[in-house]
Amino acid sequence: MNIPELSTALANMDLAGKAGIAVLNKALENSEKAGESLINMMDRSMELTVNPAVGSNFDMYI
């Protein structure tokens, strides 16, 4: 058994695992931001369904 090769292989596996976790964390953050944006968009659209005339028309005189 070659101890230096085993040590290198284990270190590479550890690094790959940490890199995978970092990528998953970033994907989770992006999903959370997208969800928050969707909720905000739904809140704004709900305001228009409750008060459809608010902000949709305006009078302009020249």
All heavy atoms as TSV, in Angstrom:
chain	resi	resn	atom	element	x	y	z
A	1	MET	N	N	0.853	-1.170	0.000
A	1	MET	CA	C	0.000	0.000	0.000
A	1	MET	C	C	0.899	1.233	0.000
A	1	MET	O	O	1.810	1.340	0.791
A	1	MET	CB	C	-0.896	-0.021	1.232
A	1	MET	CG	C	-1.819	1.161	1.294
A	1	MET	SD	S	-2.841	1.228	2.767
A	1	MET	CE	C	-3.825	-0.213	2.598
A	2	ASN	N	N	0.594	2.143	-0.876
A	2	ASN	CA	C	1.375	3.350	-1.007
A	2	ASN	C	C	0.696	4.471	-0.207
A	2	ASN	O	O	-0.348	4.993	-0.608
A	2	ASN	CB	C	1.493	3.714	-2.485
A	2	ASN	CG	C	2.520	4.783	-2.717
A	2	ASN	OD1	O	3.011	5.395	-1.778
A	2	ASN	ND2	N	2.829	5.015	-3.975
A	3	ILE	N	N	1.258	4.819	0.926
A	3	ILE	CA	C	0.659	5.800	1.832
A	3	ILE	C	C	0.565	7.197	1.202
A	3	ILE	O	O	-0.488	7.840	1.325
A	3	ILE	CB	C	1.446	5.847	3.162
A	3	ILE	CG1	C	1.450	4.482	3.842
A	3	ILE	CG2	C	0.896	6.919	4.087
A	3	ILE	CD1	C	0.090	3.972	4.215
A	4	PRO	N	N	1.583	7.705	0.522
A	4	PRO	CA	C	1.457	9.045	-0.072
A	4	PRO	C	C	0.340	9.138	-1.118
A	4	PRO	O	O	-0.391	10.126	-1.162
A	4	PRO	CB	C	2.817	9.306	-0.707
A	4	PRO	CG	C	3.759	8.434	0.029
A	4	PRO	CD	C	2.959	7.221	0.395
A	5	GLU	N	N	0.177	8.092	-1.934
A	5	GLU	CA	C	-0.895	8.105	-2.935
A	5	GLU	C	C	-2.261	8.057	-2.264
A	5	GLU	O	O	-3.206	8.727	-2.695
A	5	GLU	CB	C	-0.739	6.933	-3.900
A	5	GLU	CG	C	0.412	7.089	-4.864
A	5	GLU	CD	C	0.531	5.898	-5.792
A	5	GLU	OE1	O	-0.410	5.079	-5.860
A	5	GLU	OE2	O	1.572	5.782	-6.457
A	6	LEU	N	N	-2.379	7.263	-1.223
A	6	LEU	CA	C	-3.631	7.174	-0.476
A	6	LEU	C	C	-3.966	8.512	0.161
A	6	LEU	O	O	-5.114	8.957	0.121
A	6	LEU	CB	C	-3.528	6.080	0.585
A	6	LEU	CG	C	-4.768	5.858	1.445
A	6	LEU	CD1	C	-5.953	5.448	0.584
A	6	LEU	CD2	C	-4.482	4.816	2.518
A	7	SER	N	N	-2.971	9.155	0.746
A	7	SER	CA	C	-3.178	10.457	1.360
A	7	SER	C	C	-3.636	11.483	0.337
A	7	SER	O	O	-4.563	12.264	0.579
A	7	SER	CB	C	-1.893	10.926	2.037
A	7	SER	OG	O	-2.048	12.229	2.538
A	8	THR	N	N	-3.014	11.477	-0.833
A	8	THR	CA	C	-3.389	12.408	-1.897
A	8	THR	C	C	-4.818	12.135	-2.374
A	8	THR	O	O	-5.599	13.064	-2.591
A	8	THR	CB	C	-2.406	12.305	-3.074
A	8	THR	OG1	O	-1.090	12.559	-2.583
A	8	THR	CG2	C	-2.730	13.297	-4.162
A	9	ALA	N	N	-5.143	10.874	-2.530
A	9	ALA	CA	C	-6.486	10.509	-2.988
A	9	ALA	C	C	-7.539	10.952	-1.978
A	9	ALA	O	O	-8.593	11.491	-2.349
A	9	ALA	CB	C	-6.570	9.007	-3.226
A	10	LEU	N	N	-7.278	10.743	-0.696
A	10	LEU	CA	C	-8.228	11.154	0.334
A	10	LEU	C	C	-8.371	12.683	0.377
A	10	LEU	O	O	-9.476	13.208	0.556
A	10	LEU	CB	C	-7.802	10.620	1.697
A	10	LEU	CG	C	-7.966	9.118	1.892
A	10	LEU	CD1	C	-7.385	8.696	3.247
A	10	LEU	CD2	C	-9.420	8.718	1.796
A	11	ALA	N	N	-7.262	13.393	0.207
A	11	ALA	CA	C	-7.320	14.851	0.187
A	11	ALA	C	C	-8.130	15.342	-1.016
A	11	ALA	O	O	-8.913	16.296	-0.899
A	11	ALA	CB	C	-5.914	15.440	0.158
A	12	ASN	N	N	-7.955	14.689	-2.166
A	12	ASN	CA	C	-8.719	15.070	-3.354
A	12	ASN	C	C	-10.210	14.800	-3.168
A	12	ASN	O	O	-11.048	15.591	-3.606
A	12	ASN	CB	C	-8.195	14.330	-4.586
A	12	ASN	CG	C	-6.873	14.857	-5.064
A	12	ASN	OD1	O	-6.494	15.988	-4.745
A	12	ASN	ND2	N	-6.149	14.046	-5.822
A	13	MET	N	N	-10.557	13.695	-2.533
A	13	MET	CA	C	-11.962	13.384	-2.263
A	13	MET	C	C	-12.559	14.405	-1.312
A	13	MET	O	O	-13.698	14.839	-1.484
A	13	MET	CB	C	-12.102	11.969	-1.706
A	13	MET	CG	C	-11.891	10.907	-2.742
A	13	MET	SD	S	-12.015	9.173	-2.195
A	13	MET	CE	C	-12.846	9.214	-0.661
A	14	ASP	N	N	-11.786	14.801	-0.310
A	14	ASP	CA	C	-12.257	15.808	0.637
A	14	ASP	C	C	-12.497	17.137	-0.074
A	14	ASP	O	O	-13.521	17.788	0.146
A	14	ASP	CB	C	-11.243	15.974	1.761
A	14	ASP	CG	C	-11.714	16.949	2.825
A	14	ASP	OD1	O	-12.876	16.819	3.278
A	14	ASP	OD2	O	-10.927	17.854	3.193
A	15	LEU	N	N	-11.572	17.518	-0.928
A	15	LEU	CA	C	-11.710	18.765	-1.676
A	15	LEU	C	C	-12.916	18.714	-2.604
A	15	LEU	O	O	-13.680	19.678	-2.693
A	15	LEU	CB	C	-10.439	19.036	-2.482
A	15	LEU	CG	C	-10.446	20.309	-3.332
A	15	LEU	CD1	C	-10.582	21.536	-2.441
A	15	LEU	CD2	C	-9.178	20.381	-4.161
A	16	ALA	N	N	-13.116	17.594	-3.277
A	16	ALA	CA	C	-14.268	17.446	-4.170
A	16	ALA	C	C	-15.576	17.528	-3.389
A	16	ALA	O	O	-16.549	18.137	-3.841
A	16	ALA	CB	C	-14.180	16.126	-4.925
A	17	GLY	N	N	-15.602	16.935	-2.209
A	17	GLY	CA	C	-16.799	17.010	-1.364
A	17	GLY	C	C	-17.091	18.431	-0.929
A	17	GLY	O	O	-18.240	18.887	-0.967
A	18	LYS	N	N	-16.057	19.155	-0.525
A	18	LYS	CA	C	-16.250	20.552	-0.106
A	18	LYS	C	C	-16.696	21.420	-1.270
A	18	LYS	O	O	-17.534	22.305	-1.103
A	18	LYS	CB	C	-14.959	21.087	0.512
A	18	LYS	CG	C	-14.675	20.513	1.872
A	18	LYS	CD	C	-13.390	21.067	2.471
A	18	LYS	CE	C	-13.123	20.458	3.836
A	18	LYS	NZ	N	-11.877	20.951	4.417
A	19	ALA	N	N	-16.136	21.172	-2.455
A	19	ALA	CA	C	-16.539	21.939	-3.634
A	19	ALA	C	C	-18.000	21.657	-3.978
A	19	ALA	O	O	-18.758	22.571	-4.311
A	19	ALA	CB	C	-15.642	21.605	-4.821
A	20	GLY	N	N	-18.414	20.415	-3.885
A	20	GLY	CA	C	-19.810	20.059	-4.147
A	20	GLY	C	C	-20.755	20.724	-3.167
A	20	GLY	O	O	-21.817	21.213	-3.557
A	21	ILE	N	N	-20.376	20.768	-1.911
A	21	ILE	CA	C	-21.208	21.417	-0.901
A	21	ILE	C	C	-21.304	22.910	-1.169
A	21	ILE	O	O	-22.377	23.514	-1.044
A	21	ILE	CB	C	-20.664	21.131	0.506
A	21	ILE	CG1	C	-20.894	19.665	0.857
A	21	ILE	CG2	C	-21.322	22.033	1.544
A	21	ILE	CD1	C	-20.222	19.216	2.129
A	22	ALA	N	N	-20.211	23.534	-1.580
A	22	ALA	CA	C	-20.228	24.962	-1.892
A	22	ALA	C	C	-21.158	25.256	-3.067
A	22	ALA	O	O	-21.906	26.234	-3.049
A	22	ALA	CB	C	-18.815	25.452	-2.195
A	23	VAL	N	N	-21.124	24.403	-4.076
A	23	VAL	CA	C	-22.003	24.586	-5.232
A	23	VAL	C	C	-23.463	24.429	-4.820
A	23	VAL	O	O	-24.329	25.209	-5.234
A	23	VAL	CB	C	-21.633	23.590	-6.354
A	23	VAL	CG1	C	-22.686	23.564	-7.447
A	23	VAL	CG2	C	-20.274	23.948	-6.937
A	24	LEU	N	N	-23.759	23.439	-3.999
A	24	LEU	CA	C	-25.132	23.244	-3.535
A	24	LEU	C	C	-25.607	24.410	-2.684
A	24	LEU	O	O	-26.769	24.826	-2.777
A	24	LEU	CB	C	-25.243	21.931	-2.758
A	24	LEU	CG	C	-25.141	20.662	-3.588
A	24	LEU	CD1	C	-25.145	19.440	-2.674
A	24	LEU	CD2	C	-26.275	20.584	-4.584
A	25	ASN	N	N	-24.731	24.964	-1.845
A	25	ASN	CA	C	-25.104	26.122	-1.042
A	25	ASN	C	C	-25.437	27.319	-1.923
A	25	ASN	O	O	-26.394	28.049	-1.665
A	25	ASN	CB	C	-23.988	26.484	-0.064
A	25	ASN	CG	C	-23.971	25.595	1.149
A	25	ASN	OD1	O	-24.977	25.015	1.518
A	25	ASN	ND2	N	-22.805	25.484	1.777
A	26	LYS	N	N	-24.645	27.531	-2.973
A	26	LYS	CA	C	-24.911	28.636	-3.889
A	26	LYS	C	C	-26.229	28.421	-4.613
A	26	LYS	O	O	-27.009	29.367	-4.797
A	26	LYS	CB	C	-23.756	28.765	-4.891
A	26	LYS	CG	C	-23.839	29.975	-5.743
A	26	LYS	CD	C	-23.730	31.225	-4.910
A	26	LYS	CE	C	-23.682	32.447	-5.804
A	26	LYS	NZ	N	-23.741	33.678	-5.066
A	27	ALA	N	N	-26.510	27.203	-5.027
A	27	ALA	CA	C	-27.777	26.901	-5.694
A	27	ALA	C	C	-28.948	27.133	-4.750
A	27	ALA	O	O	-29.998	27.653	-5.158
A	27	ALA	CB	C	-27.778	25.462	-6.191
A	28	LEU	N	N	-28.778	26.782	-3.486
A	28	LEU	CA	C	-29.833	27.014	-2.498
A	28	LEU	C	C	-30.080	28.501	-2.301
A	28	LEU	O	O	-31.234	28.945	-2.246
A	28	LEU	CB	C	-29.453	26.354	-1.169
A	28	LEU	CG	C	-30.443	26.515	-0.018
A	28	LEU	CD1	C	-31.782	25.890	-0.370
A	28	LEU	CD2	C	-29.883	25.903	1.248
A	29	GLU	N	N	-29.016	29.288	-2.217
A	29	GLU	CA	C	-29.170	30.741	-2.074
A	29	GLU	C	C	-29.907	31.325	-3.275
A	29	GLU	O	O	-30.796	32.168	-3.113
A	29	GLU	CB	C	-27.802	31.402	-1.946
A	29	GLU	CG	C	-27.111	31.153	-0.633
A	29	GLU	CD	C	-25.698	31.729	-0.609
A	29	GLU	OE1	O	-25.332	32.490	-1.531
A	29	GLU	OE2	O	-24.958	31.420	0.336
A	30	ASN	N	N	-29.545	30.880	-4.482
A	30	ASN	CA	C	-30.209	31.377	-5.685
A	30	ASN	C	C	-31.686	30.995	-5.693
A	30	ASN	O	O	-32.533	31.793	-6.101
A	30	ASN	CB	C	-29.517	30.849	-6.938
A	30	ASN	CG	C	-28.165	31.485	-7.160
A	30	ASN	OD1	O	-27.865	32.548	-6.629
A	30	ASN	ND2	N	-27.342	30.834	-7.955
A	31	SER	N	N	-32.004	29.790	-5.242
A	31	SER	CA	C	-33.401	29.351	-5.186
A	31	SER	C	C	-34.187	30.178	-4.183
A	31	SER	O	O	-35.342	30.538	-4.429
A	31	SER	CB	C	-33.488	27.879	-4.811
A	31	SER	OG	O	-32.890	27.090	-5.802
A	32	GLU	N	N	-33.574	30.487	-3.061
A	32	GLU	CA	C	-34.250	31.304	-2.055
A	32	GLU	C	C	-34.519	32.710	-2.588
A	32	GLU	O	O	-35.600	33.266	-2.383
A	32	GLU	CB	C	-33.419	31.373	-0.780
A	32	GLU	CG	C	-33.403	30.076	0.001
A	32	GLU	CD	C	-32.459	30.098	1.187
A	32	GLU	OE1	O	-31.628	31.028	1.282
A	32	GLU	OE2	O	-32.561	29.178	2.015
A	33	LYS	N	N	-33.547	33.296	-3.292
A	33	LYS	CA	C	-33.740	34.619	-3.877
A	33	LYS	C	C	-34.836	34.600	-4.930
A	33	LYS	O	O	-35.650	35.522	-5.007
A	33	LYS	CB	C	-32.436	35.131	-4.486
A	33	LYS	CG	C	-31.407	35.530	-3.461
A	33	LYS	CD	C	-30.127	36.019	-4.114
A	33	LYS	CE	C	-29.058	36.311	-3.076
A	33	LYS	NZ	N	-27.797	36.731	-3.706
A	34	ALA	N	N	-34.857	33.554	-5.742
A	34	ALA	CA	C	-35.894	33.440	-6.773
A	34	ALA	C	C	-37.273	33.296	-6.123
A	34	ALA	O	O	-38.251	33.882	-6.601
A	34	ALA	CB	C	-35.606	32.256	-7.683
A	35	GLY	N	N	-37.348	32.557	-5.049
A	35	GLY	CA	C	-38.616	32.407	-4.325
A	35	GLY	C	C	-39.086	33.712	-3.729
A	35	GLY	O	O	-40.273	34.049	-3.797
A	36	GLU	N	N	-38.164	34.479	-3.154
A	36	GLU	CA	C	-38.524	35.783	-2.600
A	36	GLU	C	C	-39.017	36.718	-3.696
A	36	GLU	O	O	-39.991	37.451	-3.508
A	36	GLU	CB	C	-37.331	36.397	-1.877
A	36	GLU	CG	C	-36.976	35.698	-0.589
A	36	GLU	CD	C	-35.678	36.220	0.024
A	36	GLU	OE1	O	-35.079	37.168	-0.538
A	36	GLU	OE2	O	-35.267	35.661	1.056
A	37	SER	N	N	-38.365	36.685	-4.839
A	37	SER	CA	C	-38.784	37.524	-5.963
A	37	SER	C	C	-40.182	37.124	-6.437
A	37	SER	O	O	-41.008	37.984	-6.752
A	37	SER	CB	C	-37.797	37.409	-7.119
A	37	SER	OG	O	-36.546	37.888	-6.747
A	38	LEU	N	N	-40.438	35.837	-6.488
A	38	LEU	CA	C	-41.750	35.358	-6.903
A	38	LEU	C	C	-42.824	35.797	-5.921
A	38	LEU	O	O	-43.910	36.233	-6.331
A	38	LEU	CB	C	-41.725	33.833	-7.027
A	38	LEU	CG	C	-43.004	33.164	-7.490
A	38	LEU	CD1	C	-43.357	33.627	-8.895
A	38	LEU	CD2	C	-42.840	31.659	-7.453
A	39	ILE	N	N	-42.532	35.717	-4.642
A	39	ILE	CA	C	-43.501	36.152	-3.632
A	39	ILE	C	C	-43.772	37.646	-3.762
A	39	ILE	O	O	-44.924	38.086	-3.703
A	39	ILE	CB	C	-42.999	35.786	-2.221
A	39	ILE	CG1	C	-43.060	34.276	-2.024
A	39	ILE	CG2	C	-43.825	36.495	-1.148
A	39	ILE	CD1	C	-42.391	33.783	-0.763
A	40	ASN	N	N	-42.721	38.446	-3.972
A	40	ASN	CA	C	-42.911	39.890	-4.153
A	40	ASN	C	C	-43.747	40.188	-5.386
A	40	ASN	O	O	-44.616	41.058	-5.366
A	40	ASN	CB	C	-41.557	40.596	-4.248
A	40	ASN	CG	C	-40.825	40.610	-2.934
A	40	ASN	OD1	O	-41.437	40.509	-1.875
A	40	ASN	ND2	N	-39.513	40.739	-2.979
A	41	MET	N	N	-43.490	39.466	-6.472
A	41	MET	CA	C	-44.250	39.666	-7.695
A	41	MET	C	C	-45.726	39.312	-7.475
A	41	MET	O	O	-46.625	40.021	-7.935
A	41	MET	CB	C	-43.676	38.811	-8.813
A	41	MET	CG	C	-44.366	39.011	-10.144
A	41	MET	SD	S	-43.654	37.998	-11.450
A	41	MET	CE	C	-44.067	36.359	-10.874
A	42	MET	N	N	-45.981	38.239	-6.743
A	42	MET	CA	C	-47.356	37.832	-6.467
A	42	MET	C	C	-48.048	38.858	-5.584
A	42	MET	O	O	-49.237	39.149	-5.779
A	42	MET	CB	C	-47.373	36.455	-5.822
A	42	MET	CG	C	-46.984	35.347	-6.767
A	42	MET	SD	S	-46.804	33.746	-5.973
A	42	MET	CE	C	-48.461	33.446	-5.406
A	43	ASP	N	N	-47.333	39.430	-4.621
A	43	ASP	CA	C	-47.933	40.453	-3.757
A	43	ASP	C	C	-48.346	41.674	-4.573
A	43	ASP	O	O	-49.418	42.240	-4.359
A	43	ASP	CB	C	-46.955	40.870	-2.660
A	43	ASP	CG	C	-46.818	39.832	-1.566
A	43	ASP	OD1	O	-47.713	38.956	-1.465
A	43	ASP	OD2	O	-45.816	39.889	-0.814
A	44	ARG	N	N	-47.476	42.086	-5.519
A	44	ARG	CA	C	-47.816	43.247	-6.350
A	44	ARG	C	C	-49.009	42.948	-7.237
A	44	ARG	O	O	-49.882	43.797	-7.431
A	44	ARG	CB	C	-46.616	43.658	-7.196
A	44	ARG	CG	C	-45.556	44.366	-6.408
A	44	ARG	CD	C	-44.515	44.945	-7.337
A	44	ARG	NE	N	-43.894	43.883	-8.125
A	44	ARG	CZ	C	-42.655	43.474	-7.999
A	44	ARG	NH1	N	-41.862	44.061	-7.127
A	44	ARG	NH2	N	-42.182	42.500	-8.732
A	45	SER	N	N	-49.085	41.744	-7.790
A	45	SER	CA	C	-50.198	41.410	-8.673
A	45	SER	C	C	-51.492	41.287	-7.872
A	45	SER	O	O	-52.564	41.585	-8.392
A	45	SER	CB	C	-49.920	40.129	-9.441
A	45	SER	OG	O	-49.871	39.022	-8.574
A	46	MET	N	N	-51.400	40.866	-6.619
A	46	MET	CA	C	-52.592	40.781	-5.783
A	46	MET	C	C	-53.161	42.163	-5.526
A	46	MET	O	O	-54.375	42.341	-5.468
A	46	MET	CB	C	-52.277	40.086	-4.456
A	46	MET	CG	C	-52.050	38.601	-4.576
A	46	MET	SD	S	-53.467	37.716	-5.238
A	46	MET	CE	C	-54.650	37.971	-3.948
A	47	GLU	N	N	-52.328	43.176	-5.398
A	47	GLU	CA	C	-52.801	44.540	-5.196
A	47	GLU	C	C	-53.631	44.993	-6.388
A	47	GLU	O	O	-54.650	45.637	-6.231
A	47	GLU	CB	C	-51.631	45.497	-4.974
A	47	GLU	CG	C	-52.035	46.942	-4.801
A	47	GLU	CD	C	-52.907	47.206	-3.594
A	47	GLU	OE1	O	-52.760	46.504	-2.582
A	47	GLU	OE2	O	-53.763	48.117	-3.666
A	48	LEU	N	N	-53.215	44.634	-7.586
A	48	LEU	CA	C	-53.970	45.021	-8.775
A	48	LEU	C	C	-55.291	44.272	-8.876
A	48	LEU	O	O	-56.266	44.811	-9.404
A	48	LEU	CB	C	-53.138	44.786	-10.034
A	48	LEU	CG	C	-51.976	45.756	-10.237
A	48	LEU	CD1	C	-51.185	45.372	-11.490
A	48	LEU	CD2	C	-52.478	47.180	-10.359
A	49	THR	N	N	-55.357	43.039	-8.383
A	49	THR	CA	C	-56.626	42.322	-8.455
A	49	THR	C	C	-57.608	42.846	-7.424
A	49	THR	O	O	-58.808	42.823	-7.652
A	49	THR	CB	C	-56.430	40.813	-8.238
A	49	THR	OG1	O	-55.833	40.578	-6.969
A	49	THR	CG2	C	-55.589	40.217	-9.330
A	50	VAL	N	N	-57.122	43.348	-6.306
A	50	VAL	CA	C	-58.006	43.902	-5.285
A	50	VAL	C	C	-58.468	45.297	-5.710
A	50	VAL	O	O	-59.636	45.640	-5.576
A	50	VAL	CB	C	-57.291	43.954	-3.916
A	50	VAL	CG1	C	-58.131	44.673	-2.888
A	50	VAL	CG2	C	-56.963	42.553	-3.449
A	51	ASN	N	N	-57.557	46.101	-6.230
A	51	ASN	CA	C	-57.863	47.456	-6.680
A	51	ASN	C	C	-57.407	47.601	-8.142
A	51	ASN	O	O	-56.351	48.163	-8.406
A	51	ASN	CB	C	-57.140	48.498	-5.819
A	51	ASN	CG	C	-57.559	48.424	-4.371
A	51	ASN	OD1	O	-58.728	48.285	-4.072
A	51	ASN	ND2	N	-56.595	48.506	-3.477
A	52	PRO	N	N	-58.197	47.109	-9.087
A	52	PRO	CA	C	-57.722	47.100	-10.472
A	52	PRO	C	C	-57.535	48.490	-11.073
A	52	PRO	O	O	-56.787	48.661	-12.017
A	52	PRO	CB	C	-58.792	46.312	-11.215
A	52	PRO	CG	C	-59.998	46.365	-10.360
A	52	PRO	CD	C	-59.510	46.504	-8.958
A	53	ALA	N	N	-58.214	49.501	-10.530
A	53	ALA	CA	C	-58.114	50.839	-11.102
A	53	ALA	C	C	-56.892	51.603	-10.584
A	53	ALA	O	O	-56.492	52.596	-11.180
A	53	ALA	CB	C	-59.382	51.635	-10.800
A	54	VAL	N	N	-56.300	51.132	-9.504
A	54	VAL	CA	C	-55.177	51.846	-8.917
A	54	VAL	C	C	-53.931	51.679	-9.794
A	54	VAL	O	O	-53.476	50.568	-10.038
A	54	VAL	CB	C	-54.882	51.335	-7.489
A	54	VAL	CG1	C	-53.625	51.965	-6.937
A	54	VAL	CG2	C	-56.069	51.616	-6.586
A	55	GLY	N	N	-53.436	52.783	-10.315
A	55	GLY	CA	C	-52.202	52.767	-11.077
A	55	GLY	C	C	-52.332	52.350	-12.525
A	55	GLY	O	O	-51.368	52.368	-13.260
A	56	SER	N	N	-53.534	51.976	-12.971
A	56	SER	CA	C	-53.659	51.529	-14.348
A	56	SER	C	C	-54.080	52.658	-15.284
A	56	SER	O	O	-53.802	52.602	-16.477
A	56	SER	CB	C	-54.655	50.373	-14.445
A	56	SER	OG	O	-55.930	50.794	-13.979
A	57	ASN	N	N	-54.741	53.667	-14.781
A	57	ASN	CA	C	-55.192	54.801	-15.603
A	57	ASN	C	C	-54.774	56.105	-14.957
A	57	ASN	O	O	-54.686	56.218	-13.731
A	57	ASN	CB	C	-56.705	54.788	-15.749
A	57	ASN	CG	C	-57.211	53.549	-16.442
A	57	ASN	OD1	O	-56.604	53.092	-17.394
A	57	ASN	ND2	N	-58.315	52.992	-15.963
A	58	PHE	N	N	-54.563	57.113	-15.795
A	58	PHE	CA	C	-54.298	58.448	-15.263
A	58	PHE	C	C	-54.828	59.473	-16.245
A	58	PHE	O	O	-54.953	59.232	-17.447
A	58	PHE	CB	C	-52.796	58.670	-14.984
A	58	PHE	CG	C	-51.942	58.698	-16.215
A	58	PHE	CD1	C	-51.613	59.894	-16.823
A	58	PHE	CD2	C	-51.470	57.520	-16.761
A	58	PHE	CE1	C	-50.831	59.924	-17.955
A	58	PHE	CE2	C	-50.679	57.531	-17.898
A	58	PHE	CZ	C	-50.364	58.733	-18.505
A	59	ASP	N	N	-55.212	60.612	-15.723
A	59	ASP	CA	C	-55.725	61.704	-16.541
A	59	ASP	C	C	-54.579	62.652	-16.843
A	59	ASP	O	O	-53.849	63.053	-15.959
A	59	ASP	CB	C	-56.850	62.454	-15.820
A	59	ASP	CG	C	-58.076	61.575	-15.619
A	59	ASP	OD1	O	-58.311	60.704	-16.465
A	59	ASP	OD2	O	-58.772	61.778	-14.610
A	60	MET	N	N	-54.496	63.051	-18.123
A	60	MET	CA	C	-53.429	63.966	-18.513
A	60	MET	C	C	-54.048	65.078	-19.339
A	60	MET	O	O	-54.795	64.825	-20.281
A	60	MET	CB	C	-52.385	63.211	-19.346
A	60	MET	CG	C	-51.181	64.016	-19.678
A	60	MET	SD	S	-49.935	62.952	-20.409
A	60	MET	CE	C	-49.958	63.575	-22.063
A	61	TYR	N	N	-53.752	66.297	-18.954
A	61	TYR	CA	C	-54.245	67.456	-19.685
A	61	TYR	C	C	-53.088	68.191	-20.302
A	61	TYR	O	O	-52.048	68.362	-19.686
A	61	TYR	CB	C	-54.992	68.410	-18.731
A	61	TYR	CG	C	-56.222	67.772	-18.119
A	61	TYR	CD1	C	-56.183	67.274	-16.814
A	61	TYR	CD2	C	-57.399	67.657	-18.843
A	61	TYR	CE1	C	-57.296	66.694	-16.255
A	61	TYR	CE2	C	-58.511	67.075	-18.279
A	61	TYR	CZ	C	-58.463	66.598	-16.988
A	61	TYR	OH	O	-59.561	66.025	-16.433
A	62	ILE	N	N	-53.271	68.625	-21.537
A	62	ILE	CA	C	-52.224	69.388	-22.220
A	62	ILE	C	C	-52.705	70.808	-22.432
A	62	ILE	O	O	-53.774	71.098	-22.779
A	62	ILE	CB	C	-51.869	68.754	-23.579
A	62	ILE	CG1	C	-51.349	67.355	-23.333
A	62	ILE	CG2	C	-50.877	69.592	-24.311
A	62	ILE	CD1	C	-51.030	66.582	-24.572
